């Protein structure tokens, strides 16, 4: 799969998120990279201050980052259909972290 097509899948996954949630996403950017250098098997990563942890002092911060790791996703999937599904799951999973949903709760909800 080409890098451009993979980025389209990430964009498509973002479009699946309800508008009322994306409207509440604040100061966050979604990126695609090949792999996480420290954890090469990692599919996605949220880095930032979750909305639930922001105080009235929050301001002037660099955007939170959601990174989707293309090579790790492609490596774990057998076909394009699985890639589409895994990208959507990973994007939703990382957005949930932006909203303050913990890893354990995501697993309980089936987004692990």
C-alpha positions in Angstrom: 0.0 0.0 0.0 1.4 3.4 -0.9 2.0 6.0 1.8 -0.6 8.3 0.1 -3.3 5.6 0.3 -2.5 4.9 3.9 -2.9 8.6 4.7 -6.2 8.6 3.0 -7.3 5.7 5.2 -6.3 7.7 8.3 -8.3 10.7 6.9 -11.3 8.4 6.2 -11.1 7.0 9.8 -11.2 10.6 11.2 -14.3 11.2 9.1 -16.0 8.2 10.9 -15.7 10.0 14.2 -19.0 11.8 15.0 -18.9 15.6 14.3 -19.8 16.4 17.9 -16.6 14.7 19.1 -14.3 16.1 16.4 -15.6 19.6 17.3 -14.4 19.0 20.8 -10.9 17.9 19.8 -8.8 20.8 20.9 -5.2 21.6 19.9 -4.4 18.2 18.4 -2.8 17.1 15.2 -2.9 13.6 13.6 0.3 12.4 11.9 1.4 9.3 10.0 5.0 8.0 10.5 6.7 4.8 9.5 7.4 3.4 13.0 7.9 4.4 16.6 11.7 4.3 17.1 11.4 3.1 20.7 8.5 0.6 20.2 8.6 -0.5 16.6 5.4 -2.7 17.0 3.3 0.2 18.3 0.4 1.0 16.0 -0.5 4.4 17.3 0.5 6.9 20.1 -1.2 9.8 21.8 1.2 12.4 23.2 -0.2 15.4 25.1 -2.4 16.6 27.8 -5.8 14.9 27.7 -8.9 17.1 27.8 -9.8 15.7 31.2 -6.4 16.8 32.6 -6.4 20.4 31.3 -6.8 23.1 33.9 -7.6 26.8 33.5 -3.9 27.3 33.2 -3.8 25.4 29.9 -2.7 27.6 27.1 0.1 28.3 24.7 0.9 24.6 24.5 2.1 22.9 21.4 -0.6 20.7 19.8 -1.1 17.2 21.2 0.0 14.6 18.8 -1.7 11.5 17.6 0.7 9.4 15.5 -0.4 6.4 13.4 2.5 4.1 12.5 2.1 2.9 9.0 4.7 0.1 8.8 3.6 -1.5 12.1 -0.1 -1.5 10.9 0.8 -2.9 7.5 3.0 -5.6 9.0 0.2 -6.9 11.2 -2.4 -7.0 8.5 -2.9 -9.7 5.9 -4.9 -7.6 3.3 -6.2 -4.1 2.5 -9.5 -4.8 4.3 -7.7 -5.6 7.5 -5.6 -2.4 7.1 -8.8 -0.3 6.7 -10.2 -1.8 9.9 -7.0 -1.6 11.9 -6.5 2.1 10.9 -10.0 2.9 12.0 -9.6 1.1 15.4 -6.2 2.7 16.0 -7.4 6.2 15.2 -10.4 5.9 17.5 -8.2 4.4 20.2 -5.8 7.3 20.1 -8.6 9.9 19.9 -10.1 8.3 23.0 -6.9 9.0 24.9 -7.2 12.7 23.9 -10.6 12.6 25.7 -9.0 11.0 28.7 -10.2 7.4 28.3 -7.6 5.1 29.9 -6.1 2.0 28.2 -7.9 -0.4 30.5 -11.3 1.1 29.7 -10.6 1.0 26.0 -9.9 -2.7 26.3 -13.1 -3.2 28.2 -15.0 -1.5 25.4 -13.3 -3.6 22.7 -11.0 -0.9 21.3 -7.8 -2.4 22.7 
